Amino acid sequence: MFTKEDVEILAYQRYITGEDYDKSVWYLAELVVKILKNVQNGYDFKPLETDNLVLLLNENVNGDLIEPTEDEIKELAEIIYYEQPEKSKLHFFIAEKQLLLEEIKRVIKENKQN
């Protein structure tokens, strides 16, 4: 897996890009929905919290990442936007979810080869 330091480094890298707030909200929503569609017990997963989950792939994940629809992303983006998290927190949660999604992709790839 990854460490808190990995998350902090990636969050800082996002911070220095100066990405627009709305774009950050959308990207966080996109990452979270992708994760939710590909892991079991997704209902326990919160976009604006630090997650320490043991991830198990959904049974319907069959060698490739299941991609969300734009409507699914939009729905979650609106919820996140309504909560108005600080931009620094957005960067942190985006970084965390990016690393988590990379781990999911790695597991899917390994399972595809087996």
N, C-alpha and C positions, 0 to 999 in steps of 0.2 A: 504494500500500500504506500501511502505518502505521509509525510510528516506535517506538523503545523508550520514548520519553517518553509516547506515547499509551498504551502498555501500562501504564506505571507510574501514570499518572493514573487510569486505569480500575481498576487493582488497588487503589489507595488508596481510591477511592470504594466499592469492595466491602468493604474493610477496615472503614470507618467504619459500615457497616450492621450489623455484628456478627452476620452470618449464621452459623447453626449449622454446625459442622464437617461433619456427615453430609450436610446439604443442599448444602454446597459440593462435597463429593466427588461427589454425584449429578449436580450441574449440570456439573461438569467432564467426567464420563463422558458425559453427554448431548451436550455440545458436540463432544467428540472423535468419538463414534460418528457424529454427523451429518456431520462433516467427512470421515470415512473412507468413508462411503457415497456421497459426492458427488465425490470426487477420485480420480484415477488414482494408482497406487503408494501406496495407503493403508497398506500394510504397513510403510513407512518412517516412519510417523507415530507418535510416542511421546507419551502424555498428560502425562508429567512431565518433558518436555524442551522446550527452546526450539527451535522448528522454523523453518527458513529454506528452505522448499520453493518451487519453482516449481510452481504448482498448475495442473493440467489437469483439466477436468471429466471424469467418467466418461462413456462413450458413452451410457449408459442415463439420464443426466440430460436430461430432455426438457422444459425450460421451468419446472420446479418443483423445489424442494429435495426430495430423497428423505429421508423421515423414518425414524428407527430404531424398532424395536420396544422395548417396555419390557424384555423379556428381554435384548436386546443391551446396553442401557444398564446393567442390573443386573449383567451379567457383568463389564463393565469397571469399574463402581463398586466391586465387590468386590475386584478386583485393585488399584485405586488405594487403597482403604481399607486393604488388607493392607500396602501399602508405607508407610503412615502418614506422608505428607509433612507438613511444617510448614504451619500455616494460612496463613502469609505466602506460601509458595510456591504453595499452592492458589490464592490470590487472583491471583498473577502469571500462572499458567498459564490460569486461567479468563479473565482479561482478554485474554491473547494469543489464546486460541481464540475468544473472542467477536468480536474484531476480524477474525480470519481468516475466521470464518463469515460475517460481514457482507460481506467482500470476495467470498467465493464467491457469496453471494446477489446481489451487484451484477453479477457476471459472468454468472450464470444469467439475470438479468433482461435484460441487454444482448443475450445470445444469443437470448433468446425474442423480442425485438423485431426481430432480423435475419432 
